[in-house]
């Protein structure tokens, strides 16, 4: 109590996208009364982990990209999709970059078509 006002501690180091139960009870010299309870869900944040089990299957002009979702503990929220980015490198030409957004968390494969033969690609 500060100047007749109750000052509650600030809770720190909470986990992202986690439901917390907060309880406050009144005390007297005789004991503690029943608690008031409130549940609070902390906001979502960006995932801490990358997609797992990345694998590629190639033809002359396409690359199929496959992956698994990040570990559930690393999501920090509701997974809504993925971004597949690729860069093409050809000797004496400019770098080509493109990003593709997948539409849902269930999309865990994507095929890049129309690629140039004899070109090295970097996929992230």
C-alpha positions in Angstrom: 0.0 0.0 0.0 1.4 3.4 -1.1 -0.5 6.5 0.1 -3.7 4.4 0.5 -3.4 2.9 -3.0 -2.7 -0.8 -3.6 0.2 -1.3 -5.9 0.4 -4.6 -7.6 3.7 -6.1 -8.8 4.4 -6.1 -12.5 4.7 -9.7 -13.8 7.7 -10.1 -16.1 9.3 -12.8 -18.2 6.0 -14.2 -19.2 5.9 -16.7 -22.2 4.3 -15.6 -25.5 0.8 -16.9 -26.3 0.3 -18.5 -22.8 -2.8 -18.4 -20.6 -2.0 -17.3 -17.1 -4.3 -17.4 -14.0 -3.9 -14.3 -11.8 -5.3 -14.5 -8.2 -5.5 -11.7 -5.7 -6.6 -12.3 -2.1 -7.2 -9.9 0.8 -5.4 -10.5 4.1 -6.2 -9.6 7.7 -4.4 -10.6 10.9 -6.8 -13.5 11.1 -6.1 -15.0 7.7 -6.6 -14.8 3.9 -9.9 -14.4 2.2 -11.1 -16.0 -1.1 -9.2 -15.0 -4.2 -10.5 -12.9 -7.1 -9.4 -14.8 -10.3 -8.7 -13.6 -13.8 -7.3 -15.4 -16.8 -5.0 -13.5 -19.2 -3.7 -14.8 -22.5 -0.4 -13.1 -23.5 -0.1 -11.8 -27.1 1.3 -13.9 -30.0 4.8 -13.3 -31.2 6.9 -14.5 -34.1 8.0 -18.2 -34.0 11.3 -19.0 -32.3 11.9 -22.0 -34.4 12.4 -22.6 -38.1 10.5 -25.2 -40.1 12.1 -28.7 -39.8 13.1 -31.5 -42.1 13.7 -29.3 -45.2 14.1 -31.5 -48.3 14.3 -30.7 -52.0 13.4 -32.8 -55.2 14.6 -31.3 -58.5 14.1 -31.7 -62.2 15.8 -29.6 -64.9 13.3 -26.7 -64.5 11.6 -27.2 -61.1 12.3 -27.7 -57.4 9.8 -29.2 -55.0 10.4 -28.0 -51.5 9.1 -30.0 -48.5 9.2 -29.3 -44.8 7.6 -30.0 -41.4 6.2 -27.4 -39.0 8.4 -25.9 -36.3 8.2 -27.6 -32.9 4.9 -26.6 -31.2 6.8 -25.0 -28.2 8.5 -22.7 -30.7 5.4 -21.3 -32.4 4.5 -18.5 -29.9 1.0 -18.4 -31.4 -1.2 -19.8 -34.2 0.7 -20.8 -37.3 -0.9 -19.2 -40.4 1.4 -20.1 -43.2 4.9 -20.1 -44.5 7.1 -17.9 -46.8 9.3 -19.7 -49.3 12.0 -17.5 -50.7 14.4 -18.4 -53.5 17.3 -16.7 -55.3 18.7 -17.8 -58.6 22.4 -17.3 -59.5 23.6 -17.5 -63.2 27.1 -16.5 -64.3 27.1 -13.0 -65.8 23.4 -12.3 -65.1 21.5 -10.6 -62.3 20.3 -12.4 -59.2 16.6 -13.2 -59.3 14.6 -13.2 -56.0 11.0 -14.2 -55.3 9.0 -14.9 -52.1 5.9 -17.0 -52.1 3.4 -17.0 -49.2 1.6 -20.3 -48.5 -2.0 -20.0 -47.6 -2.2 -22.0 -44.4 -0.3 -23.9 -41.8 -1.2 -27.2 -43.6 0.8 -26.2 -46.7 4.2 -28.0 -46.2 5.2 -28.5 -49.8 5.7 -26.1 -52.6 7.0 -26.5 -56.2 9.0 -23.8 -58.0 8.4 -24.1 -61.7 9.9 -22.4 -64.8 13.4 -22.3 -63.4 16.4 -21.9 -65.7 18.6 -24.9 -66.4 22.2 -24.9 -65.1 21.3 -22.3 -62.5 22.2 -22.5 -58.8 19.3 -21.7 -56.5 19.3 -20.7 -52.8 16.1 -21.5 -51.0 15.1 -20.3 -47.5 
